[in-house]
Amino acid sequence: MVHHAQHQYVWLNQKLLCGCGHVADEDAENYTLASQPAGITADITVRTVTVEDLHIQDKLYDGTDRAEYDGEPTLSNAVSGDHVALVKGTPSFTSIRTAEDIAIRFTEFSLTGADAGNYALTQPTGITASILPYALTGGEYAVNSNDWINHDFVVTAAEGYLLSLTDTADGVWQQTLRATDETAEGRLTFYVKDLATGATSLQVTEQYRIDRTQPTGEIRVDERTAWQSFLSRITFDLFYREEQTVVITSADETSGVAATEYLLSAEDLDIPALEQETFLPYEKALALAPDGEYVVYARITDRAGNVTCLRSDGMVLDATAPAITGAENGGVYCAAVTLTITDAYPVTVTVNGTPVELTEGRLVLRPAEGTQLVTATDPAGNESRLEITVNDGHTWGDWSSNGDDTHTRTCTISGCGAPETESCTGGEATCVDRAVCEVCGGAYGDVDAHRHADLRHVEAKAATTEAPGNIEYWYCAACGKYFADAQASRELQQADTVTEKLPAAPTGDEAPLTLWVIVLAACAGLALLLLVLRRRNSHRTA
C-alpha cells in the first residue's frame, strides 16, 4: 500500500489501482472494473506516542528531591492535525544527595484533547540529571572571630542567606548560629542556604576558641608576703629598710597569657582609675629602693582578652633613722632636757629600755642618777640612740666680767659647761672711776661726773698786803675741779677762788684817799665775782 495525498493505492496484476476503484496507470483505459469490493473490514488500533525532548535541569544541592524541566518536552508520533496534547508528569530526583546522573522519576504523563483516545502514551524512562554541590564564595556569612575570644562564637548569615545545623529543607534555618562552650578546639559545622535559589551548601566547618576564665597571677615580695588578688584595702603597714625585690608571676591554662604588665604608685587606685594609667611590660623582677612608698599593681591579660588585676598592700621602704635633737650624745646636763624626736612615721621610744610616750614629738628627760639612754625606732627598724647625763642642778664656778657691764659663770660639771650671765651690780662710780661690781669685781658702767671721790672744803681767807686771799670753795683732789658749794653743783675756775692781796697802807693825807681807793677796788672785785658766779649758774641750769 502506498499513501499519496488523500488517496491509497494497491498493486493488482502489476497495475496500480486507486482505492477509489480507478486504475492508476496509463493503461487504465483498457480496463473496466467489474464491481466494487464490499464486506472488507480492518482494525484501527490506538497509535503509540512517546515523549521527546525530555530534559531535567542539573541543580545545586538544596536538600530536596525537587526537579525542574530543562525546556519543554514534546509528543512524538501523533497524527498531524489531531487534537491531542501532552500533560507532563512532575519530575523528582530519586536521591537528594549530590551526585551525577541521578535517575529522575515522574508522576504519570497523560494525554488530553479530542483525539487523545486514539493514542497510547509510552511513559518516559532513563532520564537523569545531576545534583551539584553548592560552592560558597565567602560572602554568604561572617564569623566574629576565629581567634581566642572570651564571649560567644557567632556566625551571621549575609543578607539573602540563612544558616542551619542540618542540611534538610525542613530543618531550622536562622540568621545566626552560636557556640558557647569554653574550649580550645571548638568546631561549628553548619550549612548555608541561598534564599534566592534555595540552594544549600555543602557542610561548612568553622573553628573557634573560647576562654571565659580569668588568668591567675601573684605579686610576691618575700617568702611570707604575696598577693593573688586585688587587695580591697591599702594600709601601708608593710615597712622595710632595705631594697626589696618584687616578682610577678602569671598563668592561664586555656588560652595562655598574652601580656603581663605592672604599675608602681604611691596612690590607692581602684580598677576604674587604673584604666587611665599607663602600665609597663613586666620583663624582670622589680627592685624597690628606699626611701619611698609603693603599691604594686599587676595587669594580666590572656589571649582571649580576659584581664585580671592584682594589687599589693602599701609598702614603705624607709632607710632613714629617726632624728633626735635637743642634746649632744654623751653630753652632761644639769637640768631637765627636752628632746625632739622626728620621723616620717610613728616611732617607738624607750629610755633605758622602758617605753615612753612622746608629747607632740617631744620627750623631757628629768634629772636622774647615771646616764639615760634614749632609743627611737621607726616601723622599718631604723634606730637612733642618744645617751646623756641629766644632773639635778649646776655646780657653778666664779663670776667673771665680760667687759660689757655683764658677768658670766660656768657650770664646772665635766661635759656640761652651761653658762649663766647677769648684769653687773653694786659699787659706785666716781668722777674718775667706773663702779666696781660687787659680784665679779669688774668695773662697769660710766664715770659719775657728779660723784667726786675726794671733795675737800677750803675755808675763806682774807687777803693781806702781804699775800692774796681766797674765797670759801670746795676742791676735788681726784678730778682737780673747784666748786662754790658743798654739793659741787657750781664749778669754779681756780682763779675765781683767789682774792688779790691788799695794797700797802698810805701815809699822811694820802691815807683817806688811799683807803677809799682800796674800798672801791674791793667792791668792784666782789661785784665781778658775783657776776661770774651768776653766769656760771645760769649756764649750768641751761
PATI-756294 format. One record per residue (C-alpha): residue in three letters; x, y, z. Coordinates in pm, whole numbers, plus 50000, padded with zeros to 5 digits. Layout:
<zaba "ALA",<X,Y,Z>>;
...
END
This chain:
<zaba "MET",<50000,50000,50000>>;
<zaba "VAL",<50124,50342,49908>>;
<zaba "HIS",<49996,50660,50062>>;
<zaba "HIS",<49970,50959,49831>>;
<zaba "ALA",<49797,51277,49909>>;
<zaba "GLN",<49448,51173,50026>>;
<zaba "HIS",<49431,50852,49824>>;
<zaba "GLN",<49552,50498,49893>>;
<zaba "TYR",<49683,50278,49608>>;
<zaba "VAL",<49737,49898,49574>>;
<zaba "TRP",<49909,49685,49307>>;
<zaba "LEU",<49689,49442,49125>>;
<zaba "ASN",<49824,49228,48841>>;
<zaba "GLN",<50105,49469,48808>>;
<zaba "LYS",<49860,49752,48783>>;
<zaba "LEU",<49827,50028,49032>>;
<zaba "LEU",<49469,50067,49142>>;
<zaba "CYS",<49340,50363,49340>>;
<zaba "GLY",<49140,50289,49648>>;
<zaba "CYS",<48854,50467,49485>>;
<zaba "GLY",<48829,50192,49218>>;
<zaba "HIS",<49014,50358,48936>>;
<zaba "VAL",<49311,50212,48762>>;
<zaba "ALA",<49608,50432,48824>>;
<zaba "ASP",<49809,50357,48520>>;
<zaba "GLU",<49843,50477,48172>>;
<zaba "ASP",<49671,50158,48061>>;
<zaba "ALA",<49371,50208,48280>>;
<zaba "GLU",<49169,50299,47984>>;
<zaba "ASN",<49195,49948,47863>>;
<zaba "TYR",<49008,49815,48161>>;
<zaba "THR",<48668,49821,48318>>;
<zaba "LEU",<48625,49745,48688>>;
<zaba "ALA",<48357,49484,48707>>;
<zaba "SER",<48246,49566,49061>>;
<zaba "GLN",<48342,49747,49369>>;
<zaba "PRO",<48476,49540,49664>>;
<zaba "ALA",<48249,49512,49962>>;
<zaba "GLY",<48242,49346,50304>>;
<zaba "ILE",<48607,49406,50367>>;
<zaba "THR",<48696,49504,50734>>;
<zaba "ALA",<49012,49606,50925>>;
<zaba "ASP",<49106,49729,51277>>;
<zaba "ILE",<49223,50084,51361>>;
<zaba "THR",<49435,50045,51676>>;
<zaba "VAL",<49548,50319,51907>>;
<zaba "ARG",<49856,50496,51794>>;
<zaba "THR",<50155,50476,52023>>;
<zaba "VAL",<50316,50810,52102>>;
<zaba "THR",<50622,50889,52307>>;
<zaba "VAL",<50767,51189,52493>>;
<zaba "GLU",<51052,51353,52314>>;
<zaba "ASP",<51289,51641,52405>>;
<zaba "LEU",<51254,51550,52772>>;
<zaba "HIS",<51538,51706,52979>>;
<zaba "ILE",<51577,51785,53350>>;
<zaba "GLN",<51797,52067,53478>>;
<zaba "ASP",<52101,51993,53686>>;
<zaba "LYS",<52068,52176,54017>>;
<zaba "LEU",<52268,52286,54320>>;
<zaba "TYR",<52208,52084,54630>>;
<zaba "ASP",<51907,52213,54820>>;
<zaba "GLY",<51818,51919,55044>>;
<zaba "THR",<51509,51826,54843>>;
<zaba "ASP",<51425,51592,54555>>;
<zaba "ARG",<51266,51873,54363>>;
<zaba "ALA",<51349,51873,53989>>;
<zaba "GLU",<51281,52124,53713>>;
<zaba "TYR",<51233,52068,53338>>;
<zaba "ASP",<51501,52197,53111>>;
<zaba "GLY",<51295,52313,52815>>;
<zaba "GLU",<50951,52182,52710>>;
<zaba "PRO",<50901,51811,52629>>;
<zaba "THR",<50705,51727,52314>>;
<zaba "LEU",<50470,51448,52199>>;
<zaba "SER",<50616,51230,51925>>;
<zaba "ASN",<50428,51021,51659>>;
<zaba "ALA",<50097,51195,51693>>;
<zaba "VAL",<49895,51237,51366>>;
<zaba "SER",<49926,51585,51240>>;
<zaba "GLY",<49611,51776,51289>>;
<zaba "ASP",<49480,51557,51566>>;
<zaba "HIS",<49370,51729,51879>>;
<zaba "VAL",<49597,51567,52126>>;
<zaba "ALA",<49838,51725,52379>>;
<zaba "LEU",<50083,51605,52643>>;
<zaba "VAL",<50012,51655,53013>>;
<zaba "LYS",<50351,51649,53186>>;
<zaba "GLY",<50423,51450,53495>>;
<zaba "THR",<50604,51604,53794>>;
<zaba "PRO",<50973,51516,53799>>;
<zaba "SER",<51178,51448,54111>>;
<zaba "PHE",<51523,51317,54190>>;
<zaba "THR",<51546,50969,54326>>;
<zaba "SER",<51819,51093,54566>>;
<zaba "ILE",<51860,51427,54741>>;
<zaba "ARG",<52238,51394,54776>>;
<zaba "THR",<52489,51542,54540>>;
<zaba "ALA",<52576,51310,54254>>;
<zaba "GLU",<52592,51299,53877>>;
<zaba "ASP",<52328,51135,53652>>;
<zaba "ILE",<52076,51071,53922>>;
<zaba "ALA",<51767,50893,53791>>;
<zaba "ILE",<51459,51109,53762>>;
<zaba "ARG",<51117,50978,53849>>;
<zaba "PHE",<50797,51129,53719>>;
<zaba "THR",<50442,51121,53818>>;
<zaba "GLU",<50241,50974,53527>>;
<zaba "PHE",<50236,51162,53198>>;
<zaba "SER",<49895,51174,53026>>;
<zaba "LEU",<49723,51292,52709>>;
<zaba "THR",<49449,51540,52669>>;
<zaba "GLY",<49244,51659,52373>>;
<zaba "ALA",<48959,51534,52149>>;
<zaba "ASP",<49177,51272,51979>>;
<zaba "ALA",<49358,51161,52294>>;
<zaba "GLY",<49168,50834,52296>>;
<zaba "ASN",<49330,50730,51964>>;
<zaba "TYR",<49673,50723,52125>>;
<zaba "ALA",<49868,50524,52374>>;
<zaba "LEU",<50142,50715,52560>>;
<zaba "THR",<50466,50543,52649>>;
<zaba "GLN",<50590,50672,52988>>;
<zaba "PRO",<50944,50812,52970>>;
<zaba "THR",<51229,50633,53138>>;
<zaba "GLY",<51604,50664,53164>>;
<zaba "ILE",<51602,51035,53229>>;
<zaba "THR",<51884,51158,53458>>;
<zaba "ALA",<52018,51483,53598>>;
<zaba "SER",<52283,51586,53848>>;
<zaba "ILE",<52267,51746,54189>>;
<zaba "LEU",<52577,51963,54213>>;
<zaba "PRO",<52746,52079,54532>>;
<zaba "TYR",<52684,52444,54627>>;
<zaba "ALA",<53026,52601,54647>>;
<zaba "LEU",<53036,52906,54876>>;
<zaba "THR",<53217,53221,54761>>;
<zaba "GLY",<53291,53352,55109>>;
<zaba "GLY",<53041,53633,55119>>;
<zaba "GLU",<52747,53426,55238>>;
<zaba "TYR",<52828,53458,55611>>;
<zaba "ALA",<53075,53607,55857>>;
<zaba "VAL",<53219,53499,56193>>;
<zaba "ASN",<53306,53728,56481>>;
<zaba "SER",<53649,53569,56526>>;
<zaba "ASN",<53846,53253,56467>>;
<zaba "ASP",<54099,53358,56729>>;
<zaba "TRP",<54066,53339,57105>>;
<zaba "ILE",<53762,53517,57241>>;
<zaba "ASN",<53600,53543,57582>>;
<zaba "HIS",<53239,53553,57461>>;
<zaba "ASP",<53010,53350,57233>>;
<zaba "PHE",<53132,53246,56890>>;
<zaba "VAL",<52875,53378,56640>>;
<zaba "VAL",<52822,53302,56271>>;
<zaba "THR",<52599,53556,56097>>;
<zaba "ALA",<52437,53499,55757>>;
<zaba "ALA",<52467,53769,55494>>;
<zaba "GLU",<52154,53923,55352>>;
<zaba "GLY",<51970,53671,55134>>;
<zaba "TYR",<52110,53367,55318>>;
<zaba "LEU",<52021,53154,55618>>;
<zaba "LEU",<52216,52909,55832>>;
<zaba "SER",<52131,52571,55981>>;
<zaba "LEU",<52297,52293,56172>>;
<zaba "THR",<52134,52043,55932>>;
<zaba "ASP",<52107,52035,55554>>;
<zaba "THR",<51746,51929,55537>>;
<zaba "ALA",<51497,52153,55368>>;
<zaba "ASP",<51263,52135,55663>>;
<zaba "GLY",<51536,52199,55921>>;
<zaba "VAL",<51568,52511,56137>>;
<zaba "TRP",<51714,52788,55928>>;
<zaba "GLN",<51811,53109,56101>>;
<zaba "GLN",<52010,53427,56070>>;
<zaba "THR",<52279,53341,56327>>;
<zaba "LEU",<52438,53036,56482>>;
<zaba "ARG",<52615,53047,56815>>;
<zaba "ALA",<52864,52837,57013>>;
<zaba "THR",<52908,52897,57383>>;
<zaba "ASP",<53125,52618,57519>>;
<zaba "GLU",<53468,52707,57655>>;
<zaba "THR",<53721,52515,57451>>;
<zaba "ALA",<54048,52545,57270>>;
<zaba "GLU",<53939,52318,56982>>;
<zaba "GLY",<53584,52424,56905>>;
<zaba "ARG",<53426,52337,56568>>;
<zaba "LEU",<53089,52456,56447>>;
<zaba "THR",<52952,52264,56147>>;
<zaba "PHE",<52662,52414,55956>>;
<zaba "TYR",<52504,52472,55615>>;
<zaba "VAL",<52420,52785,55418>>;
<zaba "LYS",<52102,52831,55218>>;
<zaba "ASP",<52069,53077,54931>>;
<zaba "LEU",<51717,53213,54969>>;
<zaba "ALA",<51707,53324,54607>>;
<zaba "THR",<51776,52980,54463>>;
<zaba "GLY",<51704,52753,54757>>;
<zaba "ALA",<52049,52601,54714>>;
<zaba "THR",<52207,52453,55023>>;
<zaba "SER",<52582,52450,55062>>;
<zaba "LEU",<52798,52158,55146>>;
<zaba "GLN",<52888,52117,55508>>;
<zaba "VAL",<53090,52413,55640>>;
<zaba "THR",<53309,52395,55948>>;
<zaba "GLU",<53442,52699,56134>>;
<zaba "GLN",<53691,52668,56418>>;
<zaba "TYR",<53654,52871,56735>>;
<zaba "ARG",<53835,52908,57066>>;
<zaba "ILE",<53655,53040,57371>>;
<zaba "ASP",<53819,53117,57704>>;
<zaba "ARG",<53596,53276,57966>>;
<zaba "THR",<53825,53211,58262>>;
<zaba "GLN",<54034,53490,58411>>;
<zaba "PRO",<54410,53438,58416>>;
<zaba "THR",<54578,53398,58753>>;
<zaba "GLY",<54887,53558,58898>>;
<zaba "GLU",<55080,53663,59204>>;
<zaba "ILE",<55275,53960,59334>>;
<zaba "ARG",<55542,53839,59575>>;
<zaba "VAL",<55783,54042,59788>>;
<zaba "ASP",<55931,53776,60010>>;
<zaba "GLU",<55863,53422,60121>>;
<zaba "ARG",<55582,53527,60352>>;
<zaba "THR",<55428,53819,60169>>;
<zaba "ALA",<55235,53771,59846>>;
<zaba "TRP",<54904,53872,59688>>;
<zaba "GLN",<54695,53670,59441>>;
<zaba "SER",<54405,53915,59408>>;
<zaba "PHE",<54318,54281,59402>>;
<zaba "LEU",<54361,54379,59767>>;
<zaba "SER",<54048,54561,59879>>;
<zaba "ARG",<54210,54794,60133>>;
<zaba "ILE",<54550,54963,60131>>;
<zaba "THR",<54710,55016,60474>>;
<zaba "PHE",<55079,55099,60412>>;
<zaba "ASP",<55159,54884,60713>>;
<zaba "LEU",<55446,54697,60548>>;
<zaba "PHE",<55782,54852,60633>>;
<zaba "TYR",<56125,54762,60500>>;
<zaba "ARG",<56456,54939,60548>>;
<zaba "GLU",<56639,54768,60264>>;
<zaba "GLU",<56576,54733,59891>>;
<zaba "GLN",<56306,54479,59813>>;
<zaba "THR",<56265,54257,59505>>;
<zaba "VAL",<55915,54214,59366>>;
<zaba "VAL",<55836,53914,59144>>;
<zaba "ILE",<55516,53895,58938>>;
<zaba "THR",<55403,53558,58801>>;
<zaba "SER",<55110,53488,58570>>;
<zaba "ALA",<54935,53183,58421>>;
<zaba "ASP",<54638,53089,58205>>;
<zaba "GLU",<54561,52723,58138>>;
<zaba "THR",<54322,52775,57850>>;
<zaba "SER",<54432,53041,57604>>;
<zaba "GLY",<54764,53133,57762>>;
<zaba "VAL",<54897,53465,57886>>;
<zaba "ALA",<54925,53738,57626>>;
<zaba "ALA",<55069,54017,57844>>;
<zaba "THR",<55187,54078,58199>>;
<zaba "GLU",<55220,54444,58295>>;
<zaba "TYR",<55289,54641,58612>>;
<zaba "LEU",<55244,54984,58764>>;
<zaba "LEU",<55422,55134,59066>>;
<zaba "SER",<55232,55402,59250>>;
<zaba "ALA",<55202,55553,59595>>;
<zaba "GLU",<54828,55604,59546>>;
<zaba "ASP",<54528,55389,59633>>;
<zaba "LEU",<54379,55332,59285>>;
<zaba "ASP",<54067,55130,59211>>;
<zaba "ILE",<54017,54934,58889>>;
<zaba "PRO",<53832,55212,58701>>;
<zaba "ALA",<54114,55452,58788>>;
<zaba "LEU",<54372,55202,58661>>;
<zaba "GLU",<54215,55219,58316>>;
<zaba "GLN",<54352,55573,58290>>;
<zaba "GLU",<54705,55473,58394>>;
<zaba "THR",<54993,55359,58176>>;
<zaba "PHE",<55125,55013,58262>>;
<zaba "LEU",<55473,54891,58169>>;
<zaba "PRO",<55562,54545,58037>>;
<zaba "TYR",<55685,54317,58313>>;
<zaba "GLU",<56012,54166,58191>>;
<zaba "LYS",<56211,54101,58507>>;
<zaba "ALA",<56189,54132,58884>>;
<zaba "LEU",<56130,54483,59014>>;
<zaba "ALA",<56370,54649,59257>>;
<zaba "LEU",<56206,54882,59509>>;
<zaba "ALA",<56461,55116,59665>>;
<zaba "PRO",<56438,55329,59982>>;
<zaba "ASP",<56312,55590,60053>>;
<zaba "GLY",<55961,55569,59911>>;
<zaba "GLU",<55607,55438,59936>>;
<zaba "TYR",<55489,55179,59683>>;
<zaba "VAL",<55177,54994,59579>>;
<zaba "VAL",<55247,54732,59311>>;
<zaba "TYR",<54970,54683,59055>>;
<zaba "ALA",<54977,54394,58805>>;
<zaba "ARG",<54758,54354,58498>>;
<zaba "ILE",<54748,54009,58336>>;
<zaba "THR",<54573,53965,58001>>;
<zaba "ASP",<54519,53628,57837>>;
<zaba "ARG",<54492,53567,57463>>;
<zaba "ALA",<54113,53574,57480>>;
<zaba "GLY",<54111,53923,57631>>;
<zaba "ASN",<54028,53824,57988>>;
<zaba "VAL",<54201,54061,58230>>;
<zaba "THR",<54299,54006,58592>>;
<zaba "CYS",<54424,54293,58807>>;
<zaba "LEU",<54630,54230,59120>>;
<zaba "ARG",<54724,54478,59389>>;
<zaba "SER",<54969,54460,59676>>;
<zaba "ASP",<54932,54634,60005>>;
<zaba "GLY",<55113,54963,60051>>;
<zaba "MET",<55483,54914,60122>>;
<zaba "VAL",<55711,55169,60288>>;
<zaba "LEU",<56083,55144,60216>>;
<zaba "ASP",<56249,55360,60478>>;
<zaba "ALA",<56623,55366,60531>>;
<zaba "THR",<56626,55690,60732>>;
<zaba "ALA",<56655,55662,61109>>;
<zaba "PRO",<56459,55892,61340>>;
<zaba "ALA",<56625,56220,61430>>;
<zaba "ILE",<56686,56305,61800>>;
<zaba "THR",<56768,56670,61863>>;
<zaba "GLY",<56798,56891,62170>>;
<zaba "ALA",<57110,56741,62322>>;
<zaba "GLU",<57453,56614,62229>>;
<zaba "ASN",<57526,56246,62251>>;
<zaba "GLY",<57737,56188,62560>>;
<zaba "GLY",<57652,56531,62699>>;
<zaba "VAL",<57609,56610,63068>>;
<zaba "TYR",<57328,56848,63163>>;
<zaba "CYS",<57239,56999,63495>>;
<zaba "ALA",<56867,57047,63440>>;
<zaba "ALA",<56581,56876,63259>>;
<zaba "VAL",<56644,56835,62886>>;
<zaba "THR",<56374,56848,62621>>;
<zaba "LEU",<56443,56624,62324>>;
<zaba "THR",<56261,56644,61991>>;
<zaba "ILE",<56223,56314,61803>>;
<zaba "THR",<56113,56333,61441>>;
<zaba "ASP",<56045,56072,61176>>;
<zaba "ALA",<55815,56041,60876>>;
<zaba "TYR",<55637,55755,61053>>;
<zaba "PRO",<55537,55676,61412>>;
<zaba "VAL",<55829,55576,61631>>;
<zaba "THR",<55874,55366,61941>>;
<zaba "VAL",<56083,55537,62211>>;
<zaba "THR",<56244,55386,62520>>;
<zaba "VAL",<56454,55535,62799>>;
<zaba "ASN",<56693,55280,62941>>;
<zaba "GLY",<56472,55012,62787>>;
<zaba "THR",<56143,55139,62927>>;
<zaba "PRO",<55884,55251,62672>>;
<zaba "VAL",<55780,55615,62697>>;
<zaba "GLU",<55522,55829,62523>>;
<zaba "LEU",<55605,56147,62336>>;
<zaba "THR",<55408,56466,62373>>;
<zaba "GLU",<55380,56634,62035>>;
<zaba "GLY",<55704,56468,61935>>;
<zaba "ARG",<55892,56580,62245>>;
<zaba "LEU",<56045,56396,62540>>;
<zaba "VAL",<56155,56564,62865>>;
<zaba "LEU",<56443,56393,63043>>;
<zaba "ARG",<56448,56494,63407>>;
<zaba "PRO",<56744,56467,63644>>;
<zaba "ALA",<56834,56112,63733>>;
<zaba "GLU",<57132,55920,63855>>;
<zaba "GLY",<57364,55786,63593>>;
<zaba "THR",<57326,55807,63219>>;
<zaba "GLN",<56995,55793,63034>>;
<zaba "LEU",<56986,55604,62701>>;
<zaba "VAL",<56713,55720,62465>>;
<zaba "THR",<56633,55481,62179>>;
<zaba "ALA",<56397,55575,61895>>;
<zaba "THR",<56294,55302,61649>>;
<zaba "ASP",<56076,55350,61341>>;
<zaba "PRO",<55847,55081,61191>>;
<zaba "ALA",<56113,54982,60937>>;
<zaba "GLY",<56358,54901,61219>>;
<zaba "ASN",<56580,55206,61176>>;
<zaba "GLU",<56714,55304,61518>>;
<zaba "SER",<56870,55617,61669>>;
<zaba "ARG",<57033,55638,62014>>;
<zaba "LEU",<57124,55927,62240>>;
<zaba "GLU",<57294,55880,62577>>;
<zaba "ILE",<57320,56177,62816>>;
<zaba "THR",<57350,56256,63187>>;
<zaba "VAL",<57100,56489,63349>>;
<zaba "ASN",<57209,56623,63691>>;
<zaba "ASP",<56984,56798,63937>>;
<zaba "GLY",<57126,57149,63904>>;
<zaba "HIS",<57463,57311,63817>>;
<zaba "THR",<57788,57344,64008>>;
<zaba "TRP",<57886,57697,63928>>;
<zaba "GLY",<58233,57844,63901>>;
<zaba "ASP",<58327,58207,63985>>;
<zaba "TRP",<58169,58503,63815>>;
<zaba "SER",<58388,58663,63553>>;
<zaba "SER",<58338,59005,63400>>;
<zaba "ASN",<58257,59011,63034>>;
<zaba "GLY",<58368,59371,62994>>;
<zaba "ASP",<58025,59473,62871>>;
<zaba "ASP",<57859,59550,63204>>;
<zaba "THR",<57776,59178,63246>>;
<zaba "HIS",<57943,58888,63419>>;
<zaba "THR",<57921,58513,63349>>;
<zaba "ARG",<57975,58198,63543>>;
<zaba "THR",<58005,57846,63402>>;
<zaba "CYS",<57896,57509,63531>>;
<zaba "THR",<58203,57316,63636>>;
<zaba "ILE",<58044,56975,63572>>;
<zaba "SER",<58252,56795,63310>>;
<zaba "GLY",<58070,56790,62981>>;
<zaba "CYS",<57812,57049,63088>>;
<zaba "GLY",<57974,57392,63073>>;
<zaba "ALA",<57638,57563,63089>>;
<zaba "PRO",<57686,57941,63123>>;
<zaba "GLU",<57483,58188,63326>>;
<zaba "THR",<57515,58558,63250>>;
<zaba "GLU",<57383,58851,63455>>;
<zaba "SER",<57427,59226,63459>>;
<zaba "CYS",<57688,59371,63691>>;
<zaba "THR",<57556,59533,64005>>;
<zaba "GLY",<57668,59720,64315>>;
<zaba "GLY",<57955,59962,64369>>;
<zaba "GLU",<57958,60337,64298>>;
<zaba "ALA",<58104,60525,64010>>;
<zaba "THR",<58303,60842,64083>>;
<zaba "CYS",<58410,61136,63883>>;
<zaba "VAL",<58716,60945,63771>>;
<zaba "ASP",<58633,60576,63815>>;
<zaba "ARG",<58350,60348,63699>>;
<zaba "ALA",<58157,60144,63951>>;
<zaba "VAL",<58311,59818,64066>>;
<zaba "CYS",<58068,59518,64051>>;
<zaba "GLU",<58022,59374,64392>>;
<zaba "VAL",<57974,59026,64235>>;
<zaba "CYS",<58259,58988,63987>>;
<zaba "GLY",<58479,59284,64093>>;
<zaba "GLY",<58492,59420,63742>>;
<zaba "ALA",<58445,59785,63652>>;
<zaba "TYR",<58126,59860,63467>>;
<zaba "GLY",<57910,60144,63353>>;
<zaba "ASP",<58030,60510,63314>>;
<zaba "VAL",<58207,60752,63550>>;
<zaba "ASP",<57973,60979,63754>>;
<zaba "ALA",<58075,61340,63698>>;
<zaba "HIS",<57868,61449,63997>>;
<zaba "ARG",<58008,61199,64245>>;
<zaba "HIS",<58356,61317,64349>>;
<zaba "ALA",<58589,61077,64507>>;
<zaba "ASP",<58790,61334,64715>>;
<zaba "LEU",<58600,61663,64761>>;
<zaba "ARG",<58777,61891,65009>>;
<zaba "HIS",<58643,62207,65177>>;
<zaba "VAL",<58863,62522,65178>>;
<zaba "GLU",<58779,62798,65422>>;
<zaba "ALA",<58774,63160,65304>>;
<zaba "LYS",<59094,63354,65375>>;
<zaba "ALA",<59119,63729,65369>>;
<zaba "ALA",<59380,63888,65152>>;
<zaba "THR",<59655,64092,65315>>;
<zaba "THR",<59902,64338,65186>>;
<zaba "GLU",<60147,64061,65204>>;
<zaba "ALA",<59953,63778,65029>>;
<zaba "PRO",<59636,63725,64825>>;
<zaba "GLY",<59339,63566,64998>>;
<zaba "ASN",<59071,63323,64877>>;
<zaba "ILE",<58701,63276,64892>>;
<zaba "GLU",<58532,62973,65050>>;
<zaba "TYR",<58530,62686,64798>>;
<zaba "TRP",<58547,62309,64755>>;
<zaba "TYR",<58816,62128,64564>>;
<zaba "CYS",<58810,61764,64429>>;
<zaba "ALA",<59153,61620,64459>>;
<zaba "ALA",<59054,61332,64229>>;
<zaba "CYS",<58942,61528,63927>>;
<zaba "GLY",<59107,61867,64013>>;
<zaba "LYS",<58790,62074,63981>>;
<zaba "TYR",<58677,62369,64200>>;
<zaba "PHE",<58324,62424,64323>>;
<zaba "ALA",<58143,62705,64502>>;
<zaba "ASP",<57925,62474,64711>>;
<zaba "ALA",<57943,62151,64902>>;
<zaba "GLN",<57718,61977,64650>>;
<zaba "ALA",<57971,62052,64379>>;
<zaba "SER",<57691,62190,64172>>;
<zaba "ARG",<57866,62517,64082>>;
<zaba "GLU",<58202,62468,63924>>;
<zaba "LEU",<58467,62747,63952>>;
<zaba "GLN",<58790,62814,63787>>;
<zaba "GLN",<59087,62820,64017>>;
<zaba "ALA",<59137,63192,63950>>;
<zaba "ASP",<58788,63257,64069>>;
<zaba "THR",<58880,63139,64416>>;
<zaba "VAL",<59167,63385,64465>>;
<zaba "THR",<59132,63740,64612>>;
<zaba "GLU",<59411,63989,64542>>;
<zaba "LYS",<59637,64099,64823>>;
<zaba "LEU",<59573,64432,64977>>;
<zaba "PRO",<59782,64738,64880>>;
<zaba "ALA",<60026,64885,65134>>;
<zaba "ALA",<59879,65133,65392>>;
<zaba "PRO",<59906,65504,65283>>;
<zaba "THR",<60089,65768,65489>>;
<zaba "GLY",<59980,66126,65595>>;
<zaba "ASP",<59700,66289,65393>>;
<zaba "GLU",<59704,66010,65144>>;
<zaba "ALA",<59560,65776,65389>>;
<zaba "PRO",<59198,65865,65349>>;
<zaba "LEU",<59221,65881,64976>>;
<zaba "THR",<59413,65559,64960>>;
<zaba "LEU",<59162,65396,65185>>;
<zaba "TRP",<58874,65491,64960>>;
<zaba "VAL",<59058,65363,64656>>;
<zaba "ILE",<59109,65029,64828>>;
<zaba "VAL",<58747,65009,64932>>;
<zaba "LEU",<58628,65090,64582>>;
<zaba "ALA",<58863,64828,64432>>;
<zaba "ALA",<58738,64563,64676>>;
<zaba "CYS",<58377,64642,64593>>;
<zaba "ALA",<58450,64622,64220>>;
<zaba "GLY",<58619,64284,64265>>;
<zaba "LEU",<58333,64148,64469>>;
<zaba "ALA",<58083,64269,64210>>;
<zaba "LEU",<58286,64099,63935>>;
<zaba "LEU",<58299,63772,64130>>;
<zaba "LEU",<57924,63775,64184>>;
<zaba "LEU",<57870,63839,63813>>;
<zaba "VAL",<58092,63542,63715>>;
<zaba "LEU",<57918,63310,63957>>;
<zaba "ARG",<57575,63413,63831>>;
<zaba "ARG",<57673,63347,63470>>;
<zaba "ARG",<57811,63002,63554>>;
<zaba "ASN",<57497,62912,63743>>;
<zaba "SER",<57284,63022,63453>>;
<zaba "HIS",<57493,62806,63209>>;
<zaba "ARG",<57469,62503,63435>>;
<zaba "THR",<57093,62545,63466>>;
<zaba "ALA",<57058,62568,63090>>;
END
